[in-house]
């Protein structure tokens, strides 16, 4: 395996982006709890960067998608609570070559104080513009964006682009949500692309904001009646992950672009959750997370693939270069 930063840009190069959405504990369980407000699992991840580097024998930069939104302000008094409260950790991982990125959950509250997705796109756009002002005053150098709950809209995409972001990592390639067109990505490709201005699932002409979709594959948990499309999450149980490698091997080795970009996503309590360790899908174990990464890399190396761990922004830079020369 090679460390981040060097690539021959051959048809055998695979870039792996490990991303973590810093959501509260319990938000992304089988039942979504949008009112959750504790970050114990994020705090338990303090040792993960060093453990990854040691276990994999190289620098393994992650992309941390940090929650900055009106719900965070409601809970803690400022949009920037996570940036400020965990400033020491962000300083440490930034020095290690990790990337800090923006991950809002654009919510409104009902009369009972419960949080829900905005009932209109206009409300979401207004919140985006408001929170952006806070970010630009205190952390103007963020380059990557992921919208919460993997929904998007052409008008929001344009705002993200106009704000100067270079990379979007919201789309879940192949995801089927027929009753919600803002979350329905059935026809979105698995590779980076410049979305069409009127249809984010369709590649269009070159533009500033590049979409790096979240990678998906077919898996089967013990409670599934049949195989199900899920996003790549190294925090699932190793038995499920390794069976998915075997079941998806042909797809995993296909390569139609000079670089194959893998966008993995996890949440802190997928990886470590001491309060709720028993889950039929997620391992809640940093050791299992690392074991799965090793298994994925070993599979690629068996086929003479070059494997590079890099941030979303670095992967986008390398992909743009290869795309323009392809």
Backbone bond lengths (Angstrom), bond angles and torsions (degrees), N, CA, C in turn:
res aa  C-N    CA-C-N  psi(-1)  N-CA   C-N-CA  omega(-1)  CA-C   N-CA-C  phi
1 X - - - 1.459 - - 1.522 110.29 -
2 X 1.305 115.68 145.79 1.452 120.71 177.54 1.516 110.31 -106.11
3 X 1.299 114.34 150.42 1.459 118.92 176.15 1.511 109.95 -74.72
4 X 1.337 115.35 164.79 1.460 120.70 -179.00 1.514 111.13 -62.06
5 X 1.330 115.09 141.04 1.458 119.12 170.82 1.501 114.90 115.29
6 X 1.333 118.06 -19.55 1.455 119.76 -179.59 1.521 109.46 -118.41
7 X 1.291 116.86 127.94 1.464 120.54 176.50 1.512 109.98 -152.30
8 X 1.325 114.66 138.45 1.451 119.91 175.79 1.513 112.08 -83.75
9 X 1.345 116.36 -1.18 1.465 121.77 178.43 1.523 111.24 54.41
10 X 1.350 115.06 44.63 1.448 120.19 177.81 1.519 109.25 -94.35
11 X 1.337 114.62 173.69 1.462 119.42 176.99 1.524 111.98 -73.73
12 X 1.320 117.21 5.19 1.465 121.51 -179.97 1.522 112.50 -113.47
13 X 1.318 117.95 13.94 1.460 121.20 -175.90 1.529 111.04 -98.08
14 X 1.314 115.65 128.82 1.459 122.64 177.50 1.522 109.36 -119.96
15 X 1.317 115.69 124.23 1.461 122.08 176.93 1.523 108.51 -100.78
16 X 1.322 117.09 128.51 1.456 121.92 179.80 1.525 109.18 -112.85
17 X 1.326 115.20 118.08 1.465 121.62 176.45 1.528 108.55 -102.18
18 X 1.302 116.57 115.45 1.462 121.09 174.43 1.521 107.61 -93.80
19 X 1.315 117.01 116.66 1.461 120.77 -177.87 1.523 109.61 -120.49
20 X 1.327 114.64 145.60 1.466 121.04 178.20 1.517 108.60 -129.58
21 X 1.334 116.00 122.08 1.459 121.37 174.31 1.521 107.98 -87.75
22 X 1.323 117.03 118.20 1.464 120.65 -173.05 1.526 111.16 -82.91
23 X 1.320 115.60 61.46 1.457 121.51 178.93 1.522 110.50 -84.11
24 X 1.330 116.84 160.85 1.466 119.75 176.86 1.523 111.66 -64.76
25 X 1.318 115.78 159.62 1.455 121.28 177.35 1.530 109.99 -59.71
26 X 1.325 115.87 134.28 1.450 120.05 173.60 1.511 115.65 89.10
27 X 1.326 117.78 -9.15 1.471 119.15 -178.03 1.514 111.58 -64.18
28 X 1.329 116.82 -42.53 1.460 120.95 -170.73 1.520 112.91 -105.89
29 X 1.323 117.20 30.18 1.456 120.47 175.38 1.529 108.93 -75.99
30 X 1.336 116.23 -173.46 1.473 119.11 -179.28 1.530 110.96 -59.38
31 X 1.326 116.16 -31.70 1.459 121.59 173.85 1.524 107.87 -112.40
32 X 1.335 117.47 118.14 1.458 121.72 -176.21 1.526 110.70 -69.92
33 X 1.332 115.73 124.87 1.467 121.38 176.89 1.525 107.85 -112.02
34 X 1.316 116.88 93.59 1.465 120.75 -177.29 1.527 112.86 -73.36
35 X 1.330 117.75 -7.67 1.458 120.31 -179.98 1.530 112.86 -97.37
36 X 1.324 117.76 3.16 1.463 120.28 -179.96 1.523 110.32 -65.40
37 X 1.343 116.06 150.26 1.473 118.60 -171.59 1.524 114.12 -147.90
38 X 1.332 119.11 14.77 1.460 120.60 179.00 1.525 110.20 -108.98
39 X 1.330 115.12 151.98 1.462 120.61 -175.72 1.535 111.10 -128.52
40 X 1.334 116.53 38.31 1.459 120.23 -179.71 1.530 111.46 -62.30
41 X 1.326 116.72 -38.28 1.465 119.63 -177.06 1.527 111.57 -69.66
42 X 1.332 116.95 -35.49 1.462 119.57 175.35 1.521 109.91 -61.46
43 X 1.315 117.26 -43.54 1.462 121.06 179.20 1.525 111.35 -64.12
44 X 1.346 116.35 -31.86 1.467 120.54 179.56 1.524 112.44 -73.20
45 X 1.342 117.43 -10.95 1.463 121.09 -179.86 1.527 113.04 -88.23
46 X 1.315 118.37 2.69 1.458 120.48 -176.60 1.525 112.47 -53.53
47 X 1.324 117.63 -34.78 1.470 120.34 -176.31 1.527 112.85 -88.35
48 X 1.339 118.03 -7.66 1.459 119.94 -174.87 1.526 113.86 -60.88
49 X 1.344 120.33 -45.63 1.475 118.46 -178.67 1.521 113.60 -56.44
50 X 1.327 117.54 -45.01 1.464 120.10 179.22 1.525 110.96 -66.40
51 X 1.322 116.46 -39.18 1.458 120.42 -178.76 1.520 110.85 -66.20
52 X 1.329 117.18 -38.82 1.465 120.82 176.82 1.525 111.00 -61.87
53 X 1.326 116.45 -49.10 1.469 120.50 -179.19 1.529 110.98 -59.05
54 X 1.324 115.46 -43.65 1.466 119.73 -177.70 1.529 111.26 -68.64
55 X 1.322 116.47 -44.60 1.464 120.43 -175.05 1.520 112.46 -70.41
56 X 1.344 117.51 -35.74 1.458 121.32 -177.32 1.528 112.60 -95.07
57 X 1.320 115.92 -6.96 1.459 119.77 174.99 1.507 114.73 71.00
58 X 1.314 117.70 28.39 1.462 122.04 -178.86 1.523 108.76 -162.77
59 X 1.316 116.61 171.66 1.464 120.80 172.20 1.524 108.53 -75.71
60 X 1.325 116.38 125.40 1.466 121.92 -179.72 1.529 108.13 -120.16
61 X 1.327 117.85 90.88 1.466 120.08 -178.96 1.528 111.22 -75.01
62 X 1.312 116.33 139.47 1.453 122.20 175.88 1.520 109.48 -109.51
63 X 1.324 115.44 161.08 1.464 121.11 170.67 1.518 107.37 -110.51
64 X 1.332 115.66 119.25 1.458 122.38 -177.80 1.526 108.65 -99.57
65 X 1.322 116.36 108.94 1.460 121.22 177.15 1.531 108.15 -86.89
66 X 1.323 115.24 105.90 1.463 121.42 -168.77 1.523 110.77 -93.37
67 X 1.316 115.88 130.71 1.458 121.13 177.45 1.534 110.47 -66.65
68 X 1.321 115.14 118.57 1.467 122.71 175.51 1.516 105.74 -140.17
69 X 1.326 117.77 105.52 1.466 120.53 -174.21 1.525 110.00 -165.99
70 X 1.323 115.88 -179.56 1.465 120.47 -177.49 1.523 112.79 -68.52
71 X 1.327 118.34 -29.79 1.456 118.99 177.07 1.522 110.77 -65.59
72 X 1.330 116.79 -41.77 1.467 119.66 176.74 1.529 110.16 -61.04
73 X 1.318 117.22 -41.30 1.470 119.56 177.08 1.523 110.79 -63.48
74 X 1.324 117.73 -41.06 1.457 121.51 178.94 1.525 111.04 -60.82
75 X 1.322 117.13 -41.28 1.455 121.55 -175.90 1.524 112.83 -78.12
76 X 1.344 116.82 -35.14 1.461 119.90 -169.49 1.521 114.86 -127.17
77 X 1.326 117.87 -0.40 1.456 120.54 173.83 1.507 115.91 94.90
78 X 1.331 118.36 -9.56 1.463 120.98 179.80 1.522 109.75 -152.80
79 X 1.335 116.02 143.08 1.466 120.36 174.58 1.523 111.09 -55.43
80 X 1.337 116.34 -33.34 1.454 122.43 -167.61 1.523 113.10 -95.19
81 X 1.334 117.50 19.62 1.463 120.73 -174.45 1.523 112.48 -54.23
82 X 1.326 118.23 -49.47 1.460 119.65 -177.19 1.520 111.59 -65.25
83 X 1.324 116.88 -39.02 1.467 119.62 176.52 1.516 111.35 -61.11
84 X 1.322 116.49 -42.06 1.462 121.01 -174.75 1.528 111.93 -80.95
85 X 1.333 116.79 -44.04 1.466 120.36 -174.99 1.522 111.31 -67.09
86 X 1.318 117.15 -35.32 1.466 121.48 -178.52 1.529 111.39 -108.09
87 X 1.324 115.82 30.74 1.472 121.22 -175.18 1.521 112.27 -56.75
88 X 1.335 117.14 -38.70 1.462 119.93 -179.83 1.515 112.40 -62.67
89 X 1.326 116.13 -40.01 1.459 120.18 179.25 1.523 110.51 -67.92
90 X 1.340 117.37 -43.85 1.463 119.84 179.92 1.533 110.67 -63.15
91 X 1.314 116.41 -36.64 1.469 119.34 177.71 1.527 110.13 -63.96
92 X 1.334 116.62 -42.11 1.465 120.79 -179.68 1.529 110.91 -63.13
93 X 1.330 117.59 -50.64 1.467 118.60 -174.84 1.533 111.26 -71.76
94 X 1.322 117.22 -30.57 1.470 118.94 175.90 1.522 110.11 -62.96
95 X 1.326 116.33 -39.55 1.467 120.22 177.74 1.521 111.70 -66.58
96 X 1.339 116.81 -21.32 1.468 121.79 178.77 1.528 111.49 -88.41
97 X 1.325 117.12 1.79 1.458 120.26 178.60 1.505 114.91 93.48
98 X 1.337 117.72 9.31 1.457 120.78 177.47 1.529 109.76 -75.96
99 X 1.329 115.82 164.98 1.460 121.77 179.14 1.520 110.07 -112.92
100 X 1.333 116.70 137.86 1.455 122.74 171.52 1.525 107.69 -101.77
101 X 1.344 116.60 134.17 1.453 121.91 -175.15 1.532 109.20 -138.90
102 X 1.334 115.92 170.64 1.469 120.79 -175.20 1.526 110.86 -102.63
103 X 1.340 113.63 133.35 1.465 120.57 -179.56 1.536 109.46 -137.97
104 X 1.332 118.46 85.20 1.462 119.30 177.17 1.522 111.93 -84.65
105 X 1.319 116.13 149.34 1.458 122.32 163.55 1.521 105.77 -109.54
106 X 1.301 116.16 107.95 1.460 121.61 -173.21 1.527 108.93 -86.19
107 X 1.337 115.14 99.50 1.454 122.38 -173.99 1.524 111.39 -119.76
108 X 1.327 114.44 159.18 1.455 122.24 165.63 1.527 107.31 -124.07
109 X 1.338 116.82 161.32 1.454 121.21 179.52 1.522 110.82 -105.15
110 X 1.335 114.90 144.55 1.455 118.21 174.21 1.533 109.47 -90.71
111 X 1.329 117.11 -175.97 1.458 121.15 -176.35 1.514 114.22 -64.00
112 X 1.339 116.96 -19.63 1.465 121.30 178.77 1.522 112.72 -93.74
113 X 1.327 116.16 2.35 1.459 119.83 179.57 1.507 114.92 86.15
114 X 1.336 117.67 5.78 1.460 120.45 178.73 1.526 110.66 -83.48
115 X 1.322 115.67 147.41 1.458 121.53 -177.03 1.529 111.06 -94.06
116 X 1.338 115.16 138.84 1.455 122.61 179.53 1.527 108.51 -141.30
117 X 1.325 115.75 159.69 1.458 118.90 170.77 1.524 109.23 -60.13
118 X 1.308 116.51 147.49 1.458 120.97 -179.98 1.525 110.61 -55.84
119 X 1.311 115.90 138.82 1.462 120.97 179.93 1.524 111.86 -76.38
120 X 1.336 117.07 -14.92 1.465 120.45 177.08 1.524 109.42 -137.43
121 X 1.317 115.63 148.68 1.461 119.40 178.36 1.517 110.44 -64.06
122 X 1.327 118.14 -30.64 1.458 120.96 179.87 1.522 111.26 -61.35
123 X 1.338 117.10 -39.97 1.453 120.13 178.17 1.515 111.83 -63.50
124 X 1.317 116.45 -40.60 1.469 120.54 178.33 1.520 111.30 -65.99
125 X 1.327 117.59 -40.86 1.461 121.14 179.56 1.524 110.80 -65.12
126 X 1.321 116.38 -37.88 1.468 120.28 178.36 1.519 110.77 -64.44
127 X 1.329 116.50 -44.38 1.467 119.42 178.73 1.525 110.76 -63.62
128 X 1.328 116.93 -43.42 1.464 120.37 178.80 1.525 110.50 -54.25
129 X 1.339 116.81 -48.53 1.465 121.09 -177.26 1.519 111.02 -64.18
130 X 1.328 116.83 -37.89 1.467 120.88 -179.77 1.519 111.66 -66.50
131 X 1.341 116.19 -48.05 1.465 119.94 -178.28 1.525 110.54 -67.85
132 X 1.321 116.97 -34.57 1.461 120.97 179.31 1.527 111.07 -57.20
133 X 1.324 117.65 -37.64 1.456 120.58 179.23 1.526 111.06 -59.92
134 X 1.342 116.85 -41.35 1.470 120.21 178.31 1.519 111.13 -65.15
135 X 1.328 116.24 -41.19 1.463 120.42 -179.35 1.518 110.77 -64.25
136 X 1.318 116.55 -45.09 1.460 120.09 -175.53 1.533 111.95 -65.46
137 X 1.310 117.39 -26.21 1.466 120.25 178.88 1.528 112.24 -76.32
138 X 1.338 116.54 -28.66 1.463 119.78 -171.12 1.525 114.53 -120.61
139 X 1.328 118.99 -23.79 1.460 121.40 -178.49 1.518 108.81 -147.51
140 X 1.341 116.47 72.08 1.474 119.71 -171.35 1.519 115.26 -78.54
141 X 1.346 118.38 -4.78 1.460 119.60 -170.51 1.527 113.66 -100.19
142 X 1.332 119.06 13.48 1.461 120.20 177.86 1.530 109.76 -70.18
143 X 1.336 116.59 136.19 1.471 120.86 -174.52 1.531 113.11 -117.58
144 X 1.325 117.22 -16.00 1.463 120.43 -175.87 1.520 110.76 -120.55
145 X 1.335 115.75 147.68 1.462 122.95 -173.26 1.521 109.60 -136.39
146 X 1.336 116.20 140.36 1.467 121.51 171.39 1.520 108.18 -139.93
147 X 1.305 116.88 120.52 1.456 120.31 -179.48 1.523 110.75 -79.02
148 X 1.321 116.23 140.24 1.445 121.36 -177.39 1.514 113.78 -64.90
149 X 1.323 115.80 141.16 1.461 125.35 -179.93 1.523 112.79 66.66
150 X 1.323 115.75 18.31 1.477 122.76 170.82 1.518 113.34 54.91
151 X 1.342 116.72 39.17 1.468 118.73 170.55 1.524 108.21 -110.04
152 X 1.322 114.67 154.05 1.462 118.63 179.67 1.524 108.53 -153.66
153 X 1.302 114.67 167.17 1.463 122.03 -178.00 1.526 107.45 -150.27
154 X 1.332 118.93 143.71 1.464 120.17 -179.75 1.526 113.60 -53.17
155 X 1.329 118.24 -36.71 1.470 120.14 -179.72 1.520 111.41 -70.53
156 X 1.317 117.37 -37.47 1.466 119.84 176.09 1.520 109.85 -68.25
157 X 1.318 116.90 -40.68 1.466 120.59 178.57 1.528 110.09 -58.36
158 X 1.325 116.54 -41.20 1.463 120.72 179.05 1.530 111.31 -64.28
159 X 1.334 116.66 -38.00 1.468 119.90 178.37 1.524 110.89 -66.68
160 X 1.324 116.75 -42.03 1.468 120.70 177.69 1.528 109.49 -59.95
161 X 1.315 115.39 -43.15 1.462 121.35 179.79 1.526 110.82 -65.50
162 X 1.324 117.00 -45.75 1.467 121.02 -178.98 1.522 111.36 -64.82
163 X 1.334 117.15 -26.78 1.470 121.22 179.14 1.522 112.21 -74.93
164 X 1.334 117.12 -6.84 1.454 120.54 175.81 1.516 115.37 99.88
165 X 1.336 117.83 1.26 1.458 119.18 177.38 1.528 109.49 -67.44
166 X 1.321 114.99 147.55 1.456 121.38 -176.98 1.526 112.77 -102.77
167 X 1.338 116.12 -24.83 1.456 120.00 -171.43 1.525 110.43 -136.03
168 X 1.332 115.23 134.73 1.459 121.10 173.49 1.523 107.74 -117.35
169 X 1.340 116.70 136.77 1.474 120.77 -178.02 1.511 110.20 -132.86
170 X 1.323 116.29 48.72 1.462 122.51 -174.18 1.516 113.29 -98.61
171 X 1.308 117.61 -41.80 1.468 123.02 -172.59 1.527 110.91 -62.03
172 X 1.338 116.40 133.83 1.465 121.58 173.00 1.525 106.93 -102.09
173 X 1.323 115.67 100.99 1.460 121.06 -171.28 1.530 111.94 -55.29
174 X 1.332 115.84 126.67 1.456 120.80 176.21 1.513 115.32 80.93
175 X 1.315 117.89 0.18 1.463 120.17 -177.83 1.535 110.41 -68.05
176 X 1.320 115.97 135.61 1.455 121.45 -178.09 1.527 109.76 -111.13
177 X 1.324 116.30 112.96 1.468 122.53 174.87 1.533 105.63 -135.08
178 X 1.326 117.66 76.90 1.471 120.58 -170.43 1.524 114.74 -61.92
179 X 1.342 117.50 -23.65 1.460 118.99 -177.59 1.524 113.54 -89.37
180 X 1.356 116.87 0.81 1.461 120.51 178.63 1.528 109.06 -140.99
181 X 1.329 118.09 97.05 1.470 120.04 -176.78 1.522 113.80 -62.18
182 X 1.344 117.95 -20.88 1.465 120.12 179.51 1.525 111.90 -76.86
183 X 1.340 117.39 -13.77 1.465 122.01 178.61 1.529 111.79 -115.56
184 X 1.308 117.28 2.10 1.461 122.16 -172.92 1.526 109.63 -93.04
185 X 1.340 116.62 111.98 1.466 121.41 -174.79 1.520 111.76 -124.11
186 X 1.324 117.20 31.52 1.461 120.97 -173.81 1.520 112.74 -54.86
187 X 1.324 117.98 -37.84 1.469 120.75 -174.35 1.534 113.25 -102.14
188 X 1.311 116.91 7.65 1.475 119.37 177.48 1.519 109.98 -73.41
189 X 1.318 118.45 138.33 1.464 120.69 -177.82 1.522 112.81 -72.36
190 X 1.321 115.77 164.89 1.466 121.72 178.94 1.529 112.16 -86.03
191 X 1.307 118.07 -7.54 1.455 121.42 -176.02 1.536 110.05 -109.37
192 X 1.334 118.94 161.94 1.466 120.46 175.95 1.527 111.06 -57.94
193 X 1.326 115.45 148.08 1.467 119.72 -179.82 1.523 109.80 -161.12
194 X 1.329 115.08 159.48 1.462 121.69 173.53 1.533 107.42 -94.04
195 X 1.335 118.50 109.89 1.470 119.67 -175.65 1.522 113.01 -66.39
196 X 1.313 115.04 146.91 1.460 120.53 173.16 1.531 108.87 -63.64
197 X 1.305 116.85 149.83 1.459 120.69 -174.66 1.520 113.21 -67.02
198 X 1.343 117.54 -25.26 1.457 120.02 -177.57 1.522 113.53 -108.33
199 X 1.344 117.31 -2.19 1.461 120.64 -177.70 1.523 108.67 -154.12
200 X 1.318 116.54 102.73 1.463 120.68 -173.61 1.526 112.98 -71.41
201 X 1.318 117.95 -11.38 1.465 119.96 177.40 1.525 112.32 -84.04
202 X 1.323 116.58 -9.04 1.469 120.85 -172.36 1.526 110.31 -115.74
203 X 1.352 118.17 128.88 1.462 120.03 175.23 1.525 110.98 -61.33
204 X 1.338 115.88 139.30 1.455 121.49 178.65 1.518 110.44 -126.45
205 X 1.304 116.25 -152.23 1.460 121.04 179.64 1.521 110.32 -80.52
206 X 1.311 115.76 162.72 1.461 121.07 -177.86 1.525 110.70 -60.17
207 X 1.318 115.34 138.26 1.456 122.32 177.40 1.513 108.17 -146.34
208 X 1.317 117.93 179.47 1.471 120.16 -175.71 1.517 112.22 -68.17
209 X 1.341 117.45 -43.91 1.465 121.42 -171.25 1.523 110.57 -91.68
210 X 1.318 115.11 118.52 1.462 122.62 -179.29 1.522 109.46 -96.83
211 X 1.318 116.71 133.38 1.460 121.09 174.74 1.524 109.96 -90.35
212 X 1.332 116.18 125.25 1.462 122.05 172.70 1.524 106.65 -113.44
213 X 1.328 117.40 88.89 1.462 120.28 -172.24 1.521 112.85 -63.63
214 X 1.311 115.14 150.22 1.456 121.43 174.43 1.522 108.01 -68.35
215 X 1.313 116.75 127.49 1.457 122.14 -176.81 1.530 111.00 -70.58
216 X 1.317 116.55 144.12 1.463 121.40 178.96 1.520 110.47 -130.92
217 X 1.333 114.30 158.01 1.450 121.54 175.34 1.512 109.23 -153.24
218 X 1.323 115.80 176.86 1.460 121.30 -178.33 1.526 109.32 -95.99
219 X 1.329 116.10 126.09 1.467 120.93 179.72 1.531 108.86 -134.52
220 X 1.318 114.99 170.75 1.467 120.09 177.77 1.522 109.12 -145.31
221 X 1.320 115.94 113.23 1.457 121.78 172.99 1.524 108.94 -85.59
222 X 1.325 116.30 167.68 1.468 120.08 -175.57 1.521 112.65 -62.75
223 X 1.328 116.57 -26.42 1.460 119.78 -177.96 1.525 113.11 -92.79
224 X 1.324 118.28 -1.10 1.463 121.56 178.77 1.527 110.55 -81.04
225 X 1.318 116.69 135.95 1.462 120.39 175.69 1.525 111.25 -77.45
226 X 1.321 116.64 -22.66 1.464 121.78 177.25 1.521 108.31 -152.55
227 X 1.332 116.73 172.92 1.451 120.47 179.22 1.536 109.99 -62.62
228 X 1.320 115.94 147.99 1.461 122.44 -174.58 1.522 109.75 -134.68
229 X 1.340 116.48 142.60 1.461 119.78 175.42 1.525 109.55 -78.65
230 X 1.332 115.81 124.02 1.459 122.02 178.74 1.525 108.91 -132.04
231 X 1.335 115.93 158.40 1.457 118.11 173.54 1.520 110.29 -74.88
232 X 1.333 115.15 155.02 1.460 121.45 179.49 1.529 109.29 -65.98
233 X 1.305 116.44 117.04 1.463 121.41 177.96 1.519 108.29 -135.97
234 X 1.338 117.74 108.74 1.461 120.04 -178.56 1.528 113.24 -68.38
235 X 1.330 117.68 -1.40 1.461 120.54 -178.25 1.524 112.99 -89.40
236 X 1.330 118.79 0.57 1.460 119.03 178.23 1.536 109.20 -76.36
237 X 1.303 115.92 167.91 1.467 119.55 -178.40 1.523 110.58 -59.76
238 X 1.338 117.58 137.23 1.468 120.59 -177.81 1.527 114.07 -54.93
239 X 1.314 118.34 -35.59 1.464 119.25 179.79 1.526 111.02 -63.10
240 X 1.338 116.99 -40.46 1.467 120.94 177.97 1.520 109.96 -68.56
241 X 1.336 116.56 -42.37 1.464 121.57 -177.63 1.528 110.79 -64.47
242 X 1.318 117.10 -46.01 1.457 120.13 -177.72 1.521 111.64 -69.12
243 X 1.338 117.37 -34.37 1.473 120.03 174.81 1.525 109.77 -65.80
244 X 1.345 117.22 -36.83 1.464 120.59 178.04 1.525 110.98 -66.09
245 X 1.326 117.64 -37.45 1.465 120.35 176.16 1.525 109.96 -58.93
246 X 1.315 116.08 -45.38 1.463 119.88 -179.76 1.534 111.47 -66.16
247 X 1.325 116.68 -43.13 1.465 120.57 -177.12 1.529 112.51 -69.69
248 X 1.347 117.08 -28.92 1.467 121.93 -174.81 1.518 113.03 -107.38
249 X 1.316 118.25 11.96 1.466 121.44 -169.49 1.529 112.63 -54.70
250 X 1.331 117.75 -45.55 1.467 120.17 -178.96 1.523 110.55 -59.37
251 X 1.329 116.82 -46.57 1.464 120.92 178.32 1.527 111.35 -62.15
252 X 1.316 117.12 -40.90 1.457 120.95 -176.88 1.526 112.43 -64.21
253 X 1.316 116.72 -27.25 1.465 120.52 -176.42 1.521 113.02 -97.63
254 X 1.332 118.22 -6.28 1.458 120.47 176.56 1.520 110.32 -66.00
255 X 1.308 116.63 145.28 1.463 119.62 -179.50 1.523 109.67 -153.21
256 X 1.337 115.82 109.25 1.461 120.04 -179.75 1.523 111.76 -109.39
257 X 1.344 116.64 -7.32 1.456 121.67 176.98 1.521 109.07 -118.04
258 X 1.317 118.15 158.36 1.469 120.22 -179.61 1.525 113.23 -55.31
259 X 1.331 116.39 -35.13 1.457 120.93 177.70 1.521 109.44 -120.39
260 X 1.309 116.86 138.02 1.466 121.54 172.21 1.523 106.42 -101.12
261 X 1.313 116.93 121.55 1.455 121.60 -177.54 1.516 109.27 -108.03
262 X 1.328 115.88 124.83 1.461 122.49 176.68 1.522 108.44 -108.11
263 X 1.313 115.65 125.87 1.463 121.45 -179.71 1.528 107.42 -112.37
264 X 1.342 116.41 96.34 1.463 122.38 179.91 1.528 108.57 -88.15
265 X 1.321 116.94 146.74 1.455 120.69 179.91 1.519 110.34 -135.70
266 X 1.328 115.54 136.64 1.461 122.34 173.65 1.516 108.26 -140.89
267 X 1.324 114.86 167.51 1.459 122.32 172.72 1.522 107.47 -120.82
268 X 1.321 118.41 153.66 1.473 118.93 -177.00 1.517 113.96 -51.71
269 X 1.342 118.03 -42.48 1.467 117.36 -176.73 1.526 113.05 -82.98
270 X 1.338 118.61 -1.39 1.464 120.14 165.43 1.526 109.51 -72.29
271 X 1.337 114.54 -36.79 1.463 121.24 -172.91 1.523 111.66 -87.49
272 X 1.327 116.70 -42.93 1.464 121.62 -179.46 1.528 108.07 -142.96
273 X 1.329 115.20 120.45 1.465 119.60 174.46 1.522 107.47 -148.78
274 X 1.338 115.65 94.35 1.460 120.38 -175.94 1.522 111.95 -71.22
275 X 1.335 116.96 -24.71 1.463 119.84 -178.67 1.527 112.26 -79.99
276 X 1.340 117.14 -21.82 1.463 120.73 -178.16 1.532 109.05 -141.34
277 X 1.344 116.54 69.25 1.469 119.53 -172.19 1.519 114.37 -76.29
278 X 1.316 118.59 -17.75 1.461 120.79 -173.48 1.522 110.82 -96.57
279 X 1.324 115.76 115.58 1.451 121.42 179.64 1.518 107.61 -148.73
280 X 1.326 116.78 139.64 1.457 120.07 -176.85 1.519 113.25 -79.61
281 X 1.351 117.21 -9.64 1.467 120.89 178.34 1.521 111.33 -114.46
282 X 1.328 117.21 -50.33 1.464 120.92 -174.73 1.525 111.45 -92.44
283 X 1.320 114.89 139.12 1.458 120.84 -176.09 1.525 112.76 -77.33
284 X 1.341 117.43 -26.97 1.472 122.88 -173.61 1.531 110.36 55.54
285 X 1.306 117.14 36.27 1.463 122.02 -174.01 1.518 110.68 -141.30
286 X 1.337 116.38 122.53 1.459 120.17 176.41 1.522 110.81 -64.95
287 X 1.325 117.46 -33.90 1.468 120.61 178.43 1.529 110.46 -63.98
288 X 1.325 117.45 -40.82 1.457 120.52 178.42 1.527 110.87 -67.53
289 X 1.322 116.58 -39.08 1.465 122.04 176.88 1.527 109.91 -56.12
290 X 1.322 116.36 -47.33 1.463 121.48 -179.62 1.529 110.72 -69.25
291 X 1.315 117.34 -40.21 1.471 121.21 177.80 1.521 111.05 -58.02
292 X 1.320 116.76 -41.62 1.465 120.35 179.66 1.523 111.57 -67.17
293 X 1.316 117.05 -40.29 1.463 119.84 177.41 1.527 110.86 -61.26
294 X 1.319 115.78 -42.86 1.464 119.15 178.16 1.521 110.97 -61.23
295 X 1.320 116.88 -41.48 1.465 120.26 -179.57 1.523 111.13 -63.43
296 X 1.328 116.78 -40.22 1.462 120.96 179.94 1.529 110.53 -66.21
297 X 1.333 115.69 -45.05 1.465 120.16 179.47 1.520 110.72 -64.22
298 X 1.325 116.93 -42.63 1.466 120.32 -179.95 1.526 110.88 -60.34
299 X 1.337 117.26 -39.60 1.464 120.81 178.94 1.523 110.68 -61.34
300 X 1.347 116.09 -43.77 1.461 119.48 179.45 1.526 111.64 -67.97
301 X 1.330 116.83 -39.89 1.459 120.21 -178.85 1.523 111.51 -66.37
302 X 1.332 116.61 -31.78 1.465 120.18 177.05 1.521 111.28 -60.67
303 X 1.322 116.72 -25.62 1.467 122.26 -179.95 1.531 111.57 -102.64
304 X 1.334 116.30 19.97 1.459 122.64 177.02 1.533 113.05 61.12
305 X 1.317 116.30 34.71 1.457 120.86 175.04 1.528 110.18 -88.45
306 X 1.322 115.46 140.32 1.454 120.50 171.75 1.527 107.94 -82.80
307 X 1.327 117.24 130.23 1.464 122.42 -175.63 1.523 109.33 -118.00
308 X 1.330 115.39 126.97 1.462 121.37 -179.60 1.520 108.63 -131.44
309 X 1.320 117.19 124.24 1.455 121.82 171.67 1.527 108.06 -85.88
310 X 1.316 116.69 130.75 1.461 119.10 179.44 1.519 110.32 -153.72
311 X 1.321 115.49 165.37 1.451 120.58 177.90 1.525 110.29 -73.28
312 X 1.317 115.64 166.92 1.461 120.33 176.63 1.527 110.51 -59.36
313 X 1.328 116.56 -43.80 1.461 119.14 -178.16 1.524 111.35 -65.59
314 X 1.322 117.66 -40.31 1.458 120.54 178.62 1.531 110.78 -66.34
315 X 1.330 116.79 -41.87 1.466 120.18 178.18 1.526 110.57 -61.70
316 X 1.332 116.32 -40.81 1.468 120.27 179.20 1.519 110.97 -63.93
317 X 1.322 116.55 -40.81 1.466 120.76 179.11 1.528 110.63 -62.41
318 X 1.325 116.55 -46.49 1.463 120.40 -179.90 1.525 111.30 -66.89
319 X 1.346 116.47 -38.06 1.458 119.41 -179.71 1.528 111.28 -67.92
320 X 1.330 116.81 -41.29 1.463 119.19 177.43 1.527 111.09 -58.30
321 X 1.313 114.96 -45.37 1.462 119.98 -179.28 1.530 110.35 -61.10
322 X 1.346 116.53 -46.75 1.459 119.54 -179.55 1.522 111.99 -67.72
323 X 1.334 116.36 -38.19 1.463 121.46 -179.94 1.524 110.93 -63.65
324 X 1.317 116.26 -43.22 1.462 120.16 -177.86 1.523 112.14 -69.05
325 X 1.339 115.75 -25.04 1.463 119.61 -179.88 1.527 113.33 -96.27
326 X 1.357 115.55 -2.19 1.473 119.62 -173.12 1.541 110.50 -84.10
